Amino acid sequence: MNMDSAGQDINLNSPNKGLLSDFMTDVPVDPGVTARTPAVEGLTEAEEEELRAELAKVEEEIVTLRQVLAAKERHCGELKRRLGLSTLGGLKQNLSRSWHDVQVSNAYVRTSEKLGEWNEKVTQSDLYKKTQETLSQAGQKTSAALSTMGSAISRKLGDMRNSATFKSFEDRVGTIKVIVPGLSSSLDGV
């Protein structure tokens, strides 16, 4: 099979069929692979020549396949661009598909079940129940203490407002409001 027919066979579905030579570029081949080395023991010179010829043919096919793949990738990119499919959209779709595959995987399902079992065991344990009761009681005591403290502060403020000092201060502020008319609107909240 010659290189042209191999490229043509592979490229049958491409809209650029027959134009493979347009996409061909020189791909360097490792010189260490093709360099002439002494014959391996047990090989005749004819066998060595046959193997070298086959190696050269396979390397040429690899170069052709890389070029065909590059052409197909460019064509795929052009089709996606014309359809309005963005790279970001493709990435999102791939991530979504990957996450779905993870969720239905046996390892994920087993891990989820195991975590559910552990959660159930922990929440049913005596230690968990005692800790929850203790935290609940502590919360109730804290709430009651804050409520008592708030009532005490309210009473103190009420007592202070009814004191003679506060009433004297209130009278002075009222007098200032009368003397400075522009100040009265800013002190209405006092």
Disulfide bonds with the S-S distance in Angstrom:
none
